[in-house]
Amino acid sequence: MMRLKTNAGSALLVTLPVTVIFLTVGSQILLTVQQFRSASARNAAWTEALCAAQSGIDIALTRLNSGIKTGFDVPNVTQRTGEGGSTAEASVTLDEMTIGGTASIRIRSSGIVQVPGTDHSTVSSRTGAGGTVDRLRQFYFYRMDNAPVARPVTRRTIEVYAVNNGVGWKYAIETNDWVRVQGSSAYVDSYNSKDPTKSSTINGIPGQYDPAKRQQNGTVATNSHNSGDVQLVGKFYGNVLTNGVNLTPLPITSSQQPQNGQVRLTGTVNSKFNEPMAYVQAPAWSSWEVYPSGNDLQSGDRTLVAGLPGAPKRYQFTEANRKMTITLPPGQTSGSIEVWVTGNINNGGIDLAKGVDATIYFQNGLSISGSSIVNRNRNAASLKLLGYRASGSSAININGGGDLWAIIYAPQHDMSLSGGQRLYGSFATKSLVANNTVEIHYDEALGNGSSSSNYQVVSWVEDSY
């Protein structure tokens, strides 16, 4: 009987090594893909951590410029879903300090992102401060208190120093756009209501402007960079700051009327000014005093009673076309009040009692005569007129003669002065046009006061430890 030959054994000997080779190559490919996937996830987490840290900085600056110094943290936000899903968050700290004589705020924002990977909640912590940490890439497998974490995380920290360019009412005039003081007899100078060597007692009231004690700090500042926007014909006892507009200084005693591109002043011209003003925000009140006759000042004059210092009474009106008489709290010699006009203040007038500090917000226009606002304190710091707009711009018109002691801060409003007003304080608006014999006397004492916050970054460093 004849036997058949078979190659089954030989085929098996060939198949098994080939299979092993394919399995080895396949496993190596899978391992390489997994490594690349892990590296890609870590790189993504590294980038997302920086984005989270930047978000913390942005939120902190926004809240600071709204006058809020708490609540900066960015809550957990899901970045990816499915396998390897992770969350990103930012932890923000804030420290106030003085650097080189300048008040500053240090903001530290740490972006923290989970790195896709193995659950480490059951892994025992190593001894030693910080646990297992890749210092270069900041991948933390344990919390800094040496406790294990469920997932590894990457952390990136940004440290920012910011200064508030809105601190203090620093200038006699400040604008974001054009400034035109066109009357040849107009002038701007300064005094200091808190310094008896730079002010006088007049009619029994200390701290009054005295031309014999004139100071030369009546600075005019504009953020405009268009030469046609800066026309300064009067006399300026102080400096002129522009954002790129070059002016030729003339002596203050010059009889020559300045032409375009010239200015008579005692100080210097600096064309490198750039401090855009922060907008005023509408009040976020939840309640206010209910006036018996309604919430408008159109049907009749109103008497508003102030609250105690530090606890102002608040009033809201839709329009203010009639007179506001603001009085002290009963039996008190000082008080404070806040008034919010959601529409216009139009020729109604204000009579502010001595001893009362008033802040008045207005959304739309302000149209008054210089004599219709009576500030019996004869001190600009006691009356703040703050203009805001939801959108667009509006106008402030002050006409006629008279004396006005006030701070006007309205970066979205165009301001026009016509007549022989004498203004004492600080005036910051979108634009300003002054004709005729306007006098603006800046009170240097306001430089230590507080205006709307305008924090700007002066240093930005990403930690690399």
PLY file of the C-alpha trace (Angstrom):
ply
format ascii 1.0
element vertex 465
property float x
property float y
property float z
element edge 464
property int vertex1
property int vertex2
end_header
0.00 0.00 0.00
1.30 3.35 -1.05
1.53 6.24 1.58
0.69 9.89 0.64
3.23 12.51 1.55
2.00 15.64 3.49
3.54 19.10 4.09
1.29 19.95 7.06
4.15 19.95 9.50
6.22 22.21 7.32
3.32 24.67 6.87
2.82 24.82 10.60
6.49 25.51 11.11
6.22 28.46 8.68
2.85 29.79 9.92
3.72 29.96 13.58
6.80 32.22 13.20
4.95 34.47 10.73
2.04 34.78 13.14
4.40 35.63 15.98
6.09 38.26 13.81
2.74 39.83 12.87
1.58 39.82 16.48
4.85 41.39 17.59
4.69 44.09 14.92
1.00 44.68 15.62
1.53 45.01 19.34
4.44 47.38 18.72
2.25 49.48 16.43
-0.52 49.55 19.03
1.99 50.49 21.71
3.39 53.27 19.51
-0.11 54.57 18.71
-1.01 54.51 22.38
2.17 56.41 23.26
1.47 58.98 20.58
-2.13 59.21 21.78
-0.98 59.70 25.36
1.56 62.32 24.30
-1.07 64.06 22.19
-3.50 64.10 25.12
-0.81 65.52 27.41
0.13 68.19 24.90
-3.53 69.09 24.50
-3.90 69.30 28.27
-0.76 71.46 28.43
-2.26 73.90 25.90
-5.69 73.86 27.53
-4.15 74.60 30.92
-2.60 77.76 29.49
-5.96 78.75 27.98
-7.63 78.21 31.34
-4.98 80.33 33.08
-5.46 83.09 30.51
-9.22 82.94 31.04
-8.65 83.44 34.76
-6.55 86.55 34.06
-9.20 87.94 31.68
-11.99 87.40 34.17
-9.95 88.94 36.99
-9.20 92.09 34.96
-12.84 92.40 33.91
-14.05 92.16 37.49
-11.37 94.54 38.75
-12.44 97.12 36.17
-15.99 96.72 37.44
-14.83 97.51 40.97
-15.02 93.88 42.18
-12.06 92.23 43.87
-13.49 88.77 44.55
-14.89 85.81 42.63
-12.26 85.36 39.94
-12.07 81.57 39.71
-13.09 79.86 36.47
-15.30 76.85 37.31
-14.78 73.38 35.84
-15.50 73.26 32.13
-15.60 69.99 30.19
-13.00 70.04 27.42
-13.34 66.54 25.95
-15.88 63.76 26.16
-15.66 60.00 25.83
-12.51 58.09 26.64
-9.95 60.43 28.11
-12.54 63.07 28.98
-11.15 65.80 31.19
-12.06 69.12 32.76
-10.29 72.47 32.90
-10.44 75.08 35.64
-8.53 78.14 36.83
-7.66 79.14 40.36
-6.94 82.87 40.77
-5.33 84.75 43.64
-4.94 88.50 43.99
-2.47 90.52 46.07
-2.32 94.30 46.44
1.16 95.76 46.74
3.25 98.83 46.02
6.14 98.57 43.54
8.42 101.52 42.99
5.91 103.78 44.69
3.09 102.65 42.36
0.08 100.81 43.71
-0.17 97.50 41.84
-2.14 94.30 41.89
-0.52 90.91 41.34
-2.80 88.37 39.73
-1.80 84.71 39.72
-3.95 82.40 37.66
-3.32 78.65 37.54
-4.99 76.68 34.77
-5.56 73.08 35.85
-6.53 70.36 33.37
-6.94 66.63 33.97
-4.65 64.50 31.82
-6.35 61.48 30.25
-4.88 58.34 31.77
-5.06 55.80 34.53
-7.14 56.30 37.63
-4.60 56.88 40.42
-7.05 57.10 43.32
-5.89 53.77 44.76
-2.16 54.38 44.27
-0.28 54.99 47.48
1.35 58.38 47.82
5.11 58.61 47.81
6.86 60.36 50.60
8.41 63.76 50.08
6.95 67.16 49.41
5.05 67.35 46.15
4.80 63.63 45.37
5.66 62.60 41.84
5.99 65.75 39.73
7.37 66.32 36.29
8.66 69.84 37.02
9.32 70.74 33.41
5.88 69.96 32.07
4.01 70.31 35.34
2.18 66.97 35.26
1.05 66.34 38.82
0.27 62.75 39.81
-0.23 63.80 43.42
-1.51 66.94 45.02
1.06 69.31 46.46
-0.05 68.24 49.94
1.17 64.72 49.00
-2.30 63.20 48.83
-3.11 61.01 45.82
-5.41 62.30 43.11
-7.89 60.33 41.07
-6.47 61.63 37.82
-3.14 63.22 36.89
-3.40 66.91 36.07
-1.29 69.52 34.34
-1.00 72.99 35.81
0.20 76.19 34.17
0.45 79.45 36.05
0.50 83.00 34.73
1.57 85.90 36.94
0.42 89.38 35.94
1.06 92.78 37.47
-1.56 95.42 36.73
-1.82 99.09 37.63
-5.00 101.11 37.76
-4.71 103.98 35.32
-8.12 105.13 36.52
-6.99 105.65 40.12
-7.54 109.26 41.10
-8.98 112.09 39.07
-5.54 112.86 37.71
-6.13 115.55 35.13
-7.95 118.84 34.73
-9.24 117.61 31.36
-9.08 114.10 29.93
-10.69 112.89 26.72
-10.72 109.78 24.59
-11.32 111.84 21.44
-10.90 115.51 20.57
-10.20 118.38 22.97
-10.69 121.95 21.76
-10.32 124.87 24.14
-10.91 127.59 21.59
-11.45 130.77 23.56
-8.36 132.98 23.57
-9.19 134.11 27.12
-9.82 130.59 28.40
-7.31 129.01 30.72
-6.63 125.91 32.78
-4.64 125.84 36.03
-4.76 124.15 39.43
-5.01 124.57 43.18
-5.13 122.19 46.14
-8.17 122.37 48.40
-6.36 120.45 51.16
-3.23 122.59 51.23
-3.60 126.11 52.69
-0.46 127.22 50.85
-2.18 126.40 47.56
-5.69 127.57 48.40
-7.40 130.13 50.65
-10.32 130.50 53.03
-13.01 132.53 51.29
-16.32 133.46 52.94
-15.42 131.18 55.83
-14.87 128.13 53.64
-11.30 126.80 53.50
-9.72 125.18 50.46
-10.91 127.67 47.84
-9.20 128.56 44.60
-7.14 131.74 44.85
-5.51 133.14 41.68
-2.75 134.55 43.85
-1.86 130.96 44.78
-2.27 129.50 41.32
-0.55 126.16 40.75
0.71 124.75 37.48
-0.66 121.22 37.47
-3.69 121.77 35.25
-2.78 118.94 32.89
-4.79 118.35 29.71
-4.66 114.74 28.44
-6.17 113.22 25.32
-6.03 109.75 23.82
-6.64 111.15 20.35
-3.90 110.76 17.76
-5.43 113.07 15.16
-3.78 116.48 14.95
-7.05 118.21 14.07
-8.58 116.93 17.30
-6.24 118.92 19.55
-6.83 122.67 19.41
-5.65 124.58 22.48
-5.96 128.32 22.03
-6.14 129.48 25.65
-3.44 129.36 28.32
-2.47 126.16 30.09
-0.70 126.18 33.43
0.51 122.60 33.31
1.36 119.85 30.84
-0.35 118.66 27.67
-0.42 114.92 26.95
-1.42 113.48 23.58
-1.40 110.10 21.87
0.93 110.96 19.02
-0.08 114.56 18.30
3.00 116.79 18.24
2.49 120.34 19.50
4.91 123.23 19.53
5.04 124.86 22.98
4.87 128.65 23.30
5.65 130.63 26.46
2.62 131.16 28.66
3.30 134.92 28.47
3.25 134.95 24.69
0.83 137.46 23.19
0.74 135.38 20.02
-2.50 133.48 19.62
-1.59 129.83 19.02
-2.25 128.37 15.60
-2.97 124.74 14.89
-0.14 122.66 16.31
0.84 125.25 18.94
0.00 125.67 22.62
0.82 128.23 25.31
1.78 126.42 28.49
4.09 126.40 31.49
4.88 122.71 31.40
5.80 120.30 28.63
4.17 118.45 25.75
4.29 114.65 25.84
3.01 112.85 22.75
3.24 109.33 24.20
0.08 109.39 26.31
-2.18 106.32 26.05
-4.62 105.72 28.88
-8.05 104.89 27.42
-10.70 105.59 30.02
-12.81 102.78 31.38
-16.53 103.19 30.85
-18.84 103.80 33.77
-21.09 100.84 34.55
-24.76 101.27 35.38
-25.48 100.77 39.09
-26.40 97.22 40.07
-28.77 98.24 42.84
-31.42 95.80 43.98
-33.48 98.42 45.84
-33.80 102.17 46.37
-35.97 104.73 48.12
-39.50 104.99 46.75
-40.42 108.63 46.30
-44.09 109.25 47.23
-44.82 111.19 44.03
-43.29 108.70 41.62
-39.92 107.95 40.09
-39.57 110.97 37.83
-38.48 114.55 38.21
-40.76 116.00 35.59
-43.97 116.88 37.41
-42.35 118.87 40.21
-39.23 119.64 42.23
-38.06 116.99 44.68
-36.38 117.12 48.08
-34.12 114.13 48.65
-32.88 113.29 52.13
-29.36 111.88 52.26
-28.32 108.86 54.27
-25.50 108.59 56.77
-21.84 108.64 55.64
-20.95 105.19 54.33
-24.64 104.24 54.12
-26.02 106.41 51.32
-29.70 106.62 50.56
-30.38 105.68 46.96
-32.94 107.17 44.61
-33.81 106.30 41.03
-35.57 108.51 38.50
-36.41 107.96 34.85
-35.94 111.65 33.97
-34.71 114.72 35.87
-36.14 117.88 34.38
-36.93 119.57 37.68
-34.82 120.63 40.63
-33.26 118.18 43.11
-32.76 119.66 46.58
-30.53 117.31 48.57
-30.62 117.73 52.35
-28.75 116.32 55.34
-30.16 113.44 57.38
-32.20 114.82 60.28
-29.95 115.92 63.15
-26.74 115.18 61.25
-23.93 117.38 59.95
-22.80 114.98 57.21
-24.40 112.51 54.90
-24.21 110.68 51.57
-26.57 110.03 48.70
-26.62 108.24 45.35
-29.03 109.15 42.57
-29.55 107.13 39.40
-31.22 108.85 36.45
-31.93 106.31 33.72
-32.73 109.06 31.21
-31.72 112.72 30.92
-30.85 115.47 33.37
-32.20 118.52 31.61
-31.98 121.99 33.18
-33.56 120.84 36.42
-30.78 121.97 38.70
-29.22 120.52 41.84
-28.97 122.14 45.28
-26.53 120.12 47.40
-26.48 120.81 51.13
-23.20 121.45 52.88
-21.89 118.24 54.43
-23.43 115.87 51.87
-21.39 113.76 49.44
-23.43 113.02 46.31
-22.87 110.65 43.40
-25.27 111.04 40.49
-25.39 108.55 37.62
-27.02 109.53 34.35
-27.46 107.44 31.23
-28.33 109.90 28.53
-27.77 113.64 28.29
-26.82 116.26 30.87
-27.86 119.80 29.98
-27.47 122.51 32.62
-26.38 126.06 33.17
-23.33 126.66 35.32
-25.38 128.40 37.98
-28.13 125.75 38.16
-25.96 123.38 40.19
-25.32 124.77 43.66
-22.72 122.81 45.59
-22.74 124.40 49.03
-19.60 122.48 49.99
-17.71 124.45 47.33
-15.59 121.31 46.97
-15.49 119.21 43.81
-15.01 115.89 45.61
-18.48 116.17 47.16
-20.35 116.03 43.83
-19.63 113.33 41.25
-21.57 113.27 37.99
-20.96 109.90 36.30
-22.29 109.28 32.81
-22.75 105.88 31.23
-24.33 104.54 28.05
-25.62 101.12 27.12
-24.43 101.91 23.59
-23.52 104.89 21.44
-22.76 108.31 22.84
-24.60 111.30 24.22
-23.94 114.92 25.15
-23.17 117.08 28.16
-23.97 120.75 27.63
-23.05 123.38 30.22
-23.93 126.92 29.24
-24.16 130.35 30.82
-22.00 131.70 33.61
-21.64 130.59 37.19
-19.39 128.45 39.36
-19.49 124.68 39.35
-17.61 122.47 41.82
-17.83 118.89 40.57
-16.18 115.84 39.11
-17.61 114.88 35.74
-16.57 111.45 34.50
-18.41 110.34 31.35
-16.14 108.62 28.78
-19.06 108.03 26.38
-20.34 111.61 26.40
-19.29 114.59 24.30
-18.99 117.69 26.51
-19.60 121.25 25.38
-18.90 124.39 27.44
-20.27 127.69 26.19
-20.25 130.84 28.28
-18.14 132.21 31.07
-18.20 129.25 33.43
-15.71 128.76 36.21
-15.27 125.04 36.78
-13.47 123.58 39.79
-12.60 119.89 39.82
-11.77 117.34 37.13
-13.52 116.70 33.83
-13.10 113.45 31.87
-15.32 112.86 28.84
-15.30 111.35 25.37
-14.56 114.79 23.94
-14.56 118.39 25.12
-15.15 121.68 23.33
-14.87 124.94 25.31
-15.55 128.36 23.87
-15.30 131.91 25.17
-13.83 132.66 28.60
-14.10 129.28 30.28
-11.90 128.76 33.35
-11.05 125.26 34.54
-9.33 124.99 37.90
-8.14 121.47 38.65
-8.19 120.49 42.33
-4.95 118.58 42.95
-6.46 116.98 46.05
-8.58 114.83 43.71
-5.47 112.97 42.57
-5.74 110.81 45.68
-9.39 110.08 45.08
-10.97 107.23 43.16
-12.50 107.12 39.73
-13.68 104.19 37.64
-11.16 101.36 37.65
-9.01 100.94 34.55
-6.50 98.21 35.33
-3.93 97.61 32.62
-1.28 94.89 32.46
2.32 96.07 32.85
3.95 92.63 33.28
2.97 89.14 32.07
5.04 86.07 33.02
4.31 82.40 32.60
5.86 80.41 35.41
8.32 77.75 34.28
9.22 76.11 37.57
0 1
1 2
2 3
3 4
4 5
5 6
6 7
7 8
8 9
9 10
10 11
11 12
12 13
13 14
14 15
15 16
16 17
17 18
18 19
19 20
20 21
21 22
22 23
23 24
24 25
25 26
26 27
27 28
28 29
29 30
30 31
31 32
32 33
33 34
34 35
35 36
36 37
37 38
38 39
39 40
40 41
41 42
42 43
43 44
44 45
45 46
46 47
47 48
48 49
49 50
50 51
51 52
52 53
53 54
54 55
55 56
56 57
57 58
58 59
59 60
60 61
61 62
62 63
63 64
64 65
65 66
66 67
67 68
68 69
69 70
70 71
71 72
72 73
73 74
74 75
75 76
76 77
77 78
78 79
79 80
80 81
81 82
82 83
83 84
84 85
85 86
86 87
87 88
88 89
89 90
90 91
91 92
92 93
93 94
94 95
95 96
96 97
97 98
98 99
99 100
100 101
101 102
102 103
103 104
104 105
105 106
106 107
107 108
108 109
109 110
110 111
111 112
112 113
113 114
114 115
115 116
116 117
117 118
118 119
119 120
120 121
121 122
122 123
123 124
124 125
125 126
126 127
127 128
128 129
129 130
130 131
131 132
132 133
133 134
134 135
135 136
136 137
137 138
138 139
139 140
140 141
141 142
142 143
143 144
144 145
145 146
146 147
147 148
148 149
149 150
150 151
151 152
152 153
153 154
154 155
155 156
156 157
157 158
158 159
159 160
160 161
161 162
162 163
163 164
164 165
165 166
166 167
167 168
168 169
169 170
170 171
171 172
172 173
173 174
174 175
175 176
176 177
177 178
178 179
179 180
180 181
181 182
182 183
183 184
184 185
185 186
186 187
187 188
188 189
189 190
190 191
191 192
192 193
193 194
194 195
195 196
196 197
197 198
198 199
199 200
200 201
201 202
202 203
203 204
204 205
205 206
206 207
207 208
208 209
209 210
210 211
211 212
212 213
213 214
214 215
215 216
216 217
217 218
218 219
219 220
220 221
221 222
222 223
223 224
224 225
225 226
226 227
227 228
228 229
229 230
230 231
231 232
232 233
233 234
234 235
235 236
236 237
237 238
238 239
239 240
240 241
241 242
242 243
243 244
244 245
245 246
246 247
247 248
248 249
249 250
250 251
251 252
252 253
253 254
254 255
255 256
256 257
257 258
258 259
259 260
260 261
261 262
262 263
263 264
264 265
265 266
266 267
267 268
268 269
269 270
270 271
271 272
272 273
273 274
274 275
275 276
276 277
277 278
278 279
279 280
280 281
281 282
282 283
283 284
284 285
285 286
286 287
287 288
288 289
289 290
290 291
291 292
292 293
293 294
294 295
295 296
296 297
297 298
298 299
299 300
300 301
301 302
302 303
303 304
304 305
305 306
306 307
307 308
308 309
309 310
310 311
311 312
312 313
313 314
314 315
315 316
316 317
317 318
318 319
319 320
320 321
321 322
322 323
323 324
324 325
325 326
326 327
327 328
328 329
329 330
330 331
331 332
332 333
333 334
334 335
335 336
336 337
337 338
338 339
339 340
340 341
341 342
342 343
343 344
344 345
345 346
346 347
347 348
348 349
349 350
350 351
351 352
352 353
353 354
354 355
355 356
356 357
357 358
358 359
359 360
360 361
361 362
362 363
363 364
364 365
365 366
366 367
367 368
368 369
369 370
370 371
371 372
372 373
373 374
374 375
375 376
376 377
377 378
378 379
379 380
380 381
381 382
382 383
383 384
384 385
385 386
386 387
387 388
388 389
389 390
390 391
391 392
392 393
393 394
394 395
395 396
396 397
397 398
398 399
399 400
400 401
401 402
402 403
403 404
404 405
405 406
406 407
407 408
408 409
409 410
410 411
411 412
412 413
413 414
414 415
415 416
416 417
417 418
418 419
419 420
420 421
421 422
422 423
423 424
424 425
425 426
426 427
427 428
428 429
429 430
430 431
431 432
432 433
433 434
434 435
435 436
436 437
437 438
438 439
439 440
440 441
441 442
442 443
443 444
444 445
445 446
446 447
447 448
448 449
449 450
450 451
451 452
452 453
453 454
454 455
455 456
456 457
457 458
458 459
459 460
460 461
461 462
462 463
463 464
